[in-house]
């Protein structure tokens, strides 16, 4: 069990770009049923939004968040030039490192 649960914010600043982070309700439906983003979450180049399926268990939700942040970083800083397979490998490695340090990203407050 992680010692430090870090609430995922509603917004992240990556460079000069503000990226909104959303999950739950219609976002969950878009992620899985309509595959608008992906099976567990997603971000699209040019869109300033990360969508996460909140029905994942906490461990997988944290890993998906890390992956989508890397996708957004790639989009902002390299125009999306980092191969998806590299982003997958990096996100898994970062997730494992954070978990070993007792850090997990969790669903934050969606109010306000």
N, C-alpha and C positions, 0 to 999 in steps of 0.2 A: 504494500500500500504506500503510495507516495506521501512524503512528509509535507510537501509544499504543493498545494493546489493553486494554480494561477488562473484566475478567471479570464476567459477570452473576452476582449473588449468588443464593443459594437463597431469600432473604427480603428484602423491601423494606418499609420503614415509610413509609406515606403517611398523614400526619396521625397519628391514634391507631390506625390499622389496620395490621396486619402482613399483607402479601400474600406468599404462597408463590409461587415461580417454579419451573416444572418443564418438562422436555423429555426426549426420548429414550424408547425402548421403547414402553410402552402409551400414553404421552402422544402420541407421533407417530401411532400408529394412531387414537387418538381425534380428533386434529386433522384428518386427511385422510380416512381411510376411513369413519369414522362421522360425520364433520362435526359432532362434538359441540361443538366450539368454533368453528371456521372452517377455511379451507383451510390457513392457515399458522400460526395461533395464535389465542388468544382469552382473554377474561376475561368473566365474567358478573357482572352487577350482583348484589350480595349475597353472591357467592362471593369468598372471599379467595384467589384463585389465578389466576395467569397461566400458560397452557400454550403452549408454543412447539414447532413442528415442527422438530426438529434436522436434518432432511434438506435444509433450505434451504442455499444457498451462504452464505458468511459475511456478505456484503454484505446480502443479503435478510434473514438472521437478525437482524442488528443493527437493520435498519429495522423489522422486525416487533416486536422487543422495545420499541423506542421507541413504536411505535403502541399496544401493549398497556399500557405504563406510562401513557400519556395516557388511555386508556380507564379505567384504575383510578383515576387522579386525578379524572377527570370523575365517576366513580361516587361516590368518597369526598366530594369537595368540592362537587359540584353535584347529586348524586342522579342523575347520568347525563343532565343536561339539555343537554350540548354535543352538537350534531348530529354524527352519524358522519362525514359529509362534511367537516366542519371538522376533526375529529380526524385524518382521512386526510391532509388538506392540511398540517396542522401537523406530523404525524409525518414526512412526506416532506421538508418544509423543514428540520426539525431534523436529520434524517438527513444531508441534503446539507451543512448547516453543520458538523456534527460531522466528517463525512468530509473536508471541506476543511481542518479544523483538525488532521487526522491522528488523530482519535479514532474507534474502532470498538468496539462492545460485542460480546464474544465469549462462547462457552460457557465457563462457569467449572467448577470442580471439583465434581462431584456427590457426592463421598464425604463421609461424616461429617456 
